[in-house]
Structure formats: structure tokens, C-alpha cells
């Protein structure tokens, strides 16, 4: 029996073409995927677990009861990287209540995907691991990879964990996992605040990986610690968001330790450096920016113009420069509005947190900076379109130039209400939303016979991101629009998981079968609708499902 299970774990669905594998897989699911007897050696079993990068591209039984017959893509319980009984309870209840059994199957796969597949290293505060004289890497730690790349993006990991935040007050394991994620991100920011993606933590013993690029970056970084060093303002905002969300969900502030305060001070230093204009406002002299990025590449979006400096930015805007977008593409005009909106919100929320623990002076400093950036967004990030009226620009330069578009990645203009910057009923946002979702208004609004949505330069001119459609649903009150979005995403998720992007003309052409961030956004969308519009997913007259 053990041998059969190990063979199955290694070969996955290569047996699905015959009846034996189908029967084995069905039995496996019925018994909660327990194909081994009690008392097995879990660590030994894990050595036979397939790489989920390969496992995710093959459909596995049992299939959903809906017309699409979507596969069950969760790994065996013994192959999962983290588990939570509370998460399993929610999956069971939601799957039973959801009318559309294909959507239910995607939720069943997507909601736990971060826990199932991406927690590469986690220790709680009671476990022994290597300590450092400077106090780094103390307490709970969590290394959360993005999926098919063995590295942690600050932005991705924050969003990957978002749907578990409300559960943390009821599940000690989840509480410690998220607390560890905050602590780990703090160490990354202290180490290299201008970087976006990081290698496994030194105490994990996990090997570093090479990103295969030839980059010249200032400030210099240590490649064994950093996977990629693109300065993205939203990465810093996401670190603050992770802690703020945890505090608001649990009421706990255990992450406010000495390392977190050092990370916060480091962020404030970066904001000061990146608020500077290209030319001194008094003398007109060129002032070299603290951050420079130059990559040997034939793709213009992968490096900064002007030999790694980026295009000039004006003075007196109150805005903060971002060299790259959340898509990891270079900004054209460095004042990237969605990231400025996000950091403004998170600074003010962090100020409230600090005020609650008696840090009034520091709280006042953060609140003032957040309000200054917010003012800058409204004064310089709102422009007038002949077609749509006053709208938020995607990027501006402080000289009067602006770019009107949106990208699928978060933060985006479409997601401004989700960021807490505006309400969905704000007139400027409504105009912007109309522009973004119009092919005539947004060059990256893509429409095809197979799929529609917002894309971006990261994957070209034919691929839209399901993530953009999910954000569209979460920012809509229109039932018909939401149902259309859900159907569109469902019908292009034939592997039971959410892809990074889908060719709008041919759904079989997609990027990344294993992209945990997108799976998390799908789960967040379903949970949002379960609370806000339960009739759309549970049926007419259904009661809301709220995680309290």
C-alpha cells in the first residue's frame, strides 16, 4: 500500500487514462486523500511528493459535478506545506452551499493554495533555529514563495495570505504563520529596502536560486539574500498592509518588536530619498537618485531609461517615485499613482496602530506623510480626459505629463476602493473605472472570443489577467456584471486554478498554471460575494457567509 501511494505521489495523473488510477484517485478524495494507513512516516512520504509546478499542469480526479468537470488540484495532505482545520471547514461549507459546482471546485483548489503549496519554511517562536548577534531572524518566521518561482515577493506574499487574516484570531497556527510572515518581511526590508523579491531566509537552510539576469543596481545587494532588486513602492506599502491587516483582524500587535521598528525607519528613509526631484528645485542642478537599475535585456520594460536613472521627475508634488510597477515592469513616468495611493492609506493606518501603543510622535509623523502623499495624488494624479472627464492617471511626472491606462497587477487604478483610497461611488473613480474597462480608453483593455480583461506590457498585447476581472467584480454592485465576470474566469480555468494571464482569443494559451497570488484573489472575490451578494453564489434568498 505504501509503495502504491508513493508511486501515485510521484507520477500523479499520468495514470488517469486507465480505470485503476481513476478509482485510486476517487477513493483518495473520498477519504480526504488518505491513501496510506495510519501511522505513516510523513517526512518520508514527502520525499515522494511531486513538484507542484508539474502537478498543477495535469488534471486530477475526482472531477467537479458541474458541466465543466473541473479537476481536483490539491496535493495529498502529506504533501501540503501547511494545514489549518479551520480552512478545511470553510472549504467544506462553501463548497456545499455554492450552486455552481465548477466555481465551487475552483474555490476548493484556490482558497487553500497558498497553504497547500507555498509555505516553504515556517518556524514558530518556540522552535530553535540559528540566531544572529544583531537580533535578526528571532521569533516566528515564514517564507512564502510566489508559486512556480522559489522566491518571495513582498507584494505577492501579503496578498497570498490576505484571505486567512480574518481566521487568525480563531486559529493559532494561522496567527503564527502570518506573524512569521511579518517578521520575515521586516528582515528583508532591513536587508535591502529597494528590492522586491527575496531568497530563502539564511536560517532556513534552503538554497538560493539564480534569476538568470545581468543587473547593475545601486544600492548594491547580496545575491544570496535577494532574488531580484526592482524598486517598487508598493512592496513597502504591502509590508505595512500585512501588519495593519493582522492587527485589525486579531487585535494583536506582537509584531511591533525592535526589528519591525527598524524596518519602518528604513521605509521612511526610502520615502525621503524617493521624494526628491531629478533636478534641485533651487539651483536646477541634476541630483543623482539613490536608486539605479540597469539590466542587460532586449525588453524595454525590464530596465530603466537613461542608463538606469529613469525619466526626470518634477519637484513639489508630494509624491513618491516608484522605479517599477507591481507587474515588475519599469515605470515610464516615475510617480506611479496606484502605489502612491496605497502607501498613503497604509501610512495613515500604521499611524493609528502606533497611536494605540502610545507612539504618538511617530504616529504623527506617519500621518502627516500619508496625508501629504494623498494630497499629491489628488493634486497631480487627477487629470481631465476629453471623453471621461476627471480621471486618475496611471503615472505622472510632476511636469504635467501623464499616462492614461491601467495594468492588471495590484495595486491598480481599478483597485483603488479595495486599497481604501476612495469609495466606489467617488465620481473621479467612476470616471476612471469607465475609462479602464473601455477599449477606447485603456490600451491594455483586451477583448477576445475566449476571454476579456485588463492585461499589461508584462505578458504582451494578447493576454489579459483573470486577476483584473476579479477586481472588477469586487468593485461592482451590478449583479449582471459580476455574474459575467465570474463566468468568464470560470470558463478559462480548465485546470481548476487561476492563471496569471489568458490569451483573449484562445483560452488554452495561458501563462503560469501555478500562481498563488491569483488563486488568493479568486478566493477573496468569492468570500466577498458570499458576504455582500450571497444570492449570486448560493442562490436566491440565501443568507450571507461572513467570517467573523
N, C-alpha and C positions, 0 to 999 in steps of 0.2 A: 504493500500500500504506500509506504514512504517512497519507494522507487518510482511508482506511477505518478505520485504527486510532484516529485522533483522533476520528472520528465515533462509533465504538463507545465510546470512553472517555467521551465527553460524554453519550451517550444511554443507555449501559448496556443494561439488559434491555428497553428499550422495543421492541426488535426481536425479542424472544423468541417472539413469536407466529408468526413465519414461519421457514421452514427455513433461510434464509440466516444469520440470527442464531444459530440453534441450532448450525449447522455451524461458524460462526466461533468461537462460544464453546467448543465441544468441542475444536476444533483449538488454541485458545488455551491450554486447560488441559493438553492432551497435551504441548505444547511448553513447559511451565512458564510459561504465559501470555505467551509471547513472540510477539506478533503483528507486531512490527516487525523489520526486518532488523538485522544487527549494525551497530554504529557510529552509532546514532541519538543525537540530542541529548536526553539525559534531562531536562534542565531545561526545554527547550522542550515536551517531551511532558507534563510535569507541569502546564503551564498548561491542558491539555485534560482533566485528571483530574476526574471528578465529585466533588461534595461527598459524603463517605461517609454523611452524615446522610440523604441521599436515596437513595444507592446501596444502603444496608442494608435499606431497606423493600421492595425489589423482589427476587424470587428470580432467581438467575443459574445458568446451566448450567456444567458438567455436573452432573446430579443424582446423589445417592448411590445405591448399589446396594441399599440396604435398602428395606423396604416403604413407608417414609415419603417416599422420593425427595427428600431434603433438598438445598437448593441450596448451591452453592459461593459463599461471600460474601467471599472475599478480593479486595482490589483488585489490579489489574495490578501486577507488580513495579515498574514505573516510577512507580506512584502510591503506593507504600508509603513510610511516613515513616522507617523504619529496617529494616535487614535483618541476619540472622545465619545463616550457613550451618549452624551447629550446631542452631539451632532447626528449620531445614528438615529436617535429618537425623532429628531426634526425631519430627517430624510424619510423615515417611515410614515410619519403623519402627513407630510406634504405630498408624498407620492400617492398615498391612499386618497387624499382629498382632491387632487388635481384631475380635472376632467380629461384634459388632453394627455394621454399616456405617453406620447412621444416627448412632449415638453417635460413631463414628469421624469422620464428617463434621463434627459439631458441634465435636469436638476440633480438627480440622484448621482450622476457622474461628476457634475461640475462643482456642486456645493462643497464636497469634501476633498476636491482635487489637490488643493494646497497641502492639506494634512496628509493625504494619501501618498503624495509623490515628491514634495519639495522641501521637507524639513530634514536637511542633510546632516545637521548637528544641533543637538539641544542638550543643555545641562541645566539642572535647577540649582538653587543656591546651596543645596546640601551635598552636591557631588564634588569630588575632588578633581581638580584639573590644574594645569600649570598656572602659577601665579607670577606676576611681574612686579618689580620693585616700585614702579610708578603707580601701582594700583589698578592697572588696566586689566580687563577681562575678568573682573570679580563678579560674583553673583551669577544669577541666571543668564544664559546666553542662548541665542537661537540664530542659526544660519539658514535662511530661507532662499532657495535658488529660484530663478525665474521659470524654470521648466527644463527645456532641452539644452540650456546652457548652464554649466556648473558654476554660476556666479550669482551674486546677489546685487540687484539694483535696488537702491533706496526707495524709489518710486514704486516699483513693482511689488516689492515685499510688503510695503504699507497697504497697498490696495488688495493684495492677496489675502491679507489677514482681516480685512475690514468686516466681512460678514460674520466673523467669530467674536468680535468685540462685545456685542450685546450678550453673549453667552458666558463671558469670562467671569462674571460675578456669581455664576452658578456652577462653574466648572473650574476647579483649582488647577487642573492641568493646562487648560487653555489660558488661564490667568498667568501662569508661569511662562508659558510659551510666548505670549505677547510681551510680557515684562522682559523676557530674554531678548526678544527682537529689538525692543527699545534700547537695551543696554548694548547690544551688538552694533546697532546703527550709530550709537554715540561714539563707540570706539572707532568706527570707520570715519566719522566726521572729524574727530580729533586727529586722526592719522593723515587724512587727505581730503580737506573740505571741498576742494574743487572737483572731486571725482564722482562719478555716477554709479560705477559698478565695481564690486569688490570680490577678492579671492576668499577662500575659506579662512576663518579665524586661525591664527597661529596655534592656539591650544587645541584645536580640533584634530590636528594630525592629518587632515585631508590635504592632498596635493594641490598646488596651484596649477592653473591652466594658462596657456598662451593664447591671446586673442588673435594672433597672426598678423597684427598690424605693425606698421613702422611709424611711430608717432614721436614728435618732438613737443614736449609740454613743459610749461613753466606755470606754477612751481613744479619741480621735479617730484616724482613719486617712486615708491618701491614696487616693482612689478610683482613681487611675491605676495604683496598685500592688495594690490589694485589690479582689477581686470581691465578697466577702461577709465580714462580720465577726461571725460567730456563735462565741462562745467554747465550744469543745468540748474537754474534757480529753483525749479520745482522739486528737485531732490532734497534740498534743505527744507523746503516747506513741508514735504512729506514726512521728514523726521519729526517735525513739530506736530504734524497732524496725527501721527501714530501715538504719541504721548497724550495729546489732547483727547483723542477718541477714547483711549484707555481710561483716562481719568473720568471723562463724562459718562462712560458706561459702567464703571465699577466704583467710582468714588475713591479709588486708591491712588496715592502719589508716591509709592515706594521707589519709583524710578528717579525721583528727584535727589540723586546722590551727587557726590563730588564730580564724577565723570560726566554726568549729564550737564552740570553747570559749566564745565569746561567746554563741552560741545556747543552749548548755547553761546558762550562767549566767542567761540570760533566762528559760528554762524554770523554773529553781529559784526565781526571783523571783516568777513567776506562781503556782507551787505554794504559796509562803509567803503570798501575798496571798489566794489562794482557799481556804486552810485556816482562815481567820478566820470566827468565827460572826457571825450577824447582830447579836447584842447582846453587849456586853462582858461577859465572864463574871464580872468583879469588881464592876462598877458597875451592870450592867443597861442601860446606855445603848446606843441604836442606833448602830451604826457602818456608815457608808455603804461599800458594796463598791466596789472599784476598777473593776469592770466593770458597765456598764449597757447595756441594749439595748431599744430601743423602736421598733417598726415600725408604720406605718400599714397596717392589714390588717383583714379581717373573719374571719381564721382564728386561733383562739386558740393554735394550736400554733406560730405564726410569730413570736410575741413573748413577752416575759417579763411576768409578772403584776406588780401593784403598781407600775405606771408604769415598768417596765423593770428593777426591782430583783430580782424573783423572790421566792418564798416563803421565810420565815425558816428558818434552819438553826441547830442547836444547837452547843454548844461541847464540846470534849474528845473528839471522835470519832476523830481521826487521819485522817479522810477529807478529800478534796479536792472542792470544788464544781465542777460542770460545768453551765453555763447551758443548754447544748443537748446533745441526744443525737446519735449518729452518723447518724441519719436527717435531721439538721438541724431536728428538732422540739424545741421547748422542753421542758426537764425540768419536772416538776411538783414533785418533791422533789429538791433540787439535788445530793444525794450519789448520783450515778449509779454503781451498783456495778460494772457491767462495765468502765467506763473506769478506775475506781479499781483494779480487779484488774489491768488491763493496765499501767497506769503503775507499779504496784508491781513487777511482773515486769521491766519494761524498765529501771527504775532499778537493780535488782539486777544485771541483765545488763550494763548500762553500767558499773556498778561493777567488774565482773570485767574488762571491757575496759580500763578506766583503770588497774586494778591491774597489768595486763600490760605497761603502758608506764611504770610507776614513779610513777603519780599516786596514791599510797596515801592521802593525806589526803582528796583529793576523792572517791576511791573509797569511803572510809569514810563520808563524808557522804551519798553517794547510797545506799549500802547501808542505812544507818540510816533514811533517809527511806522507802525502799522497804519495809523491814520494819515501820515504823510504819503505813504505809497498809495493808499486808497484814493487820496485827493489827486495824486498824479495820474492814476488810471482814468478818473473822471475828466480831468482837465486835458490830458494829452492822448488818452486812449479811445476817446469817443470822437468820431468823425461823421461828416454828413455825406450820405450816399444820395445821388440823384434819384435812385429808384426806391430805396428802402427807408430814407430819412436818416435820423441819427442812429448809428450803429457802433458797436465796439470793433476797433481794428484788431487784427491779429498781432501785428508788430508795428511799432513806430520808432522813429529815430531822434525825436526831440527837435528836429529841424522843420517839421511839417510834412514829412513823407510818411506814408502808411501803406500797409499791405492788408487787403481785404480778402480773407479766406478763412478756412478753419481746417484743422487736422483732426484725425480720429483719436489720437492719443490724449490721455488726461494728464494735466488739466487742459481743457479746450474752452473755446467760447461757448459752445453748446452746453457745456457742463457748469457754467457759472452759477446757476442756482444750487447745484449739488455741492459746490465749493463753499456755499454760504455767502457769496458776494452780493447776489441780487435775488429777488423773488421772481418766480416765473412770470408774474404779471407786470414786471417792470417794462415800461414802454421801449426803452433802448434795447433791452434783452429781447423783447418780442420782435422788434425790427431785425435784430441780429440773427435770431433763430430763423426767421423767414428767409433771410439772405443766405444763411449757411445751407439750408435744405433746398435751395433753388439752384439748378444747374447754371442759370444765368448769373447767379450772384457769387457762387463759390466754385472756383476751378477744380476743386477736388470733391465736389458732389457728383458721384458717379452713378449712372443708371444703366441697367442692362436687363436682358431677358431672364437671367438667373438670380440676380441679386442687385440691391441698391444700397447706397450709404455713402458716408464720407470716408475718403481714403487719405492720401498724403504722399509726398515725394519719396518716402522711405521704401515703398514697395511698387512705385510706378503708377501709371495712369489707367490701369485696368482693374486694380484690386481695391475694393472697399473693405473697411473693417467692421465686423459684426459689433464690436465694442461701440462704435458710433451709433448704431441702430438702438442698442440697449440704453445708451444715454438719452437718445431721442424718446424712448418710452418712459424713462424715469422723469423727464422734464415735460411730459404731456399730460393733459387732463382729458384728452379726446379718446374715447373708447375705441373708435374705429381705427384711429391712427395707431394706438397701442397694439390692437389685435393684428393689424397688418405687419407691424414691426416684428412681433413675436412669431408670426407665421413665416416671415421672410428668413429670420435667423434659424428657426427650427428646420426649415426645408433645405438649408445649406449646411446643416450639421450632421451629415450622414454617418459620421463616426461617433456620434453621441457626445462630442466635445466641441467647444467653441474654438474656431481657428483664429489666427492672427488676422488674416485677410482672405477674401474670396474674390475670384475673378467674376466680375459682374455679368460676363457673357457665358461663363462655363463654371458651374459650381465645383466640378471635380478638380479644378485648378485652384489650389489654396496654398497658403504658407503656414507652417507650423501646426502640426496636429496636437502638440503638447505645449500649451501656452497658458500657464496657470492664472495669470492676471485676467485674461479674457474669460476664463471659466468663473472666476470670482465675480466679475461684473455681471455675468448672467445670473448667478445665484443671488446677488444683491438686487437685481431687477425683479426676479420672481418674488423675493421676500418683500420688496417694496410694494408690489402689486397685491400680494396676499394681505397686506395691512391696509393699503389705500384703496384698492379696487378689487376686492375678493371675488366679485361676480365674474370677472374676466377669466379667472383661472380655476375657481371652484364651482362656478355655476350660479345662476340667478338665486338671490335670497340667501347666499352663503354668509356665514359670519367671518369677520376678519381673522387672520392669523397674525398675531403680534408676539414677537419675542420680548418679554418684559423682564 
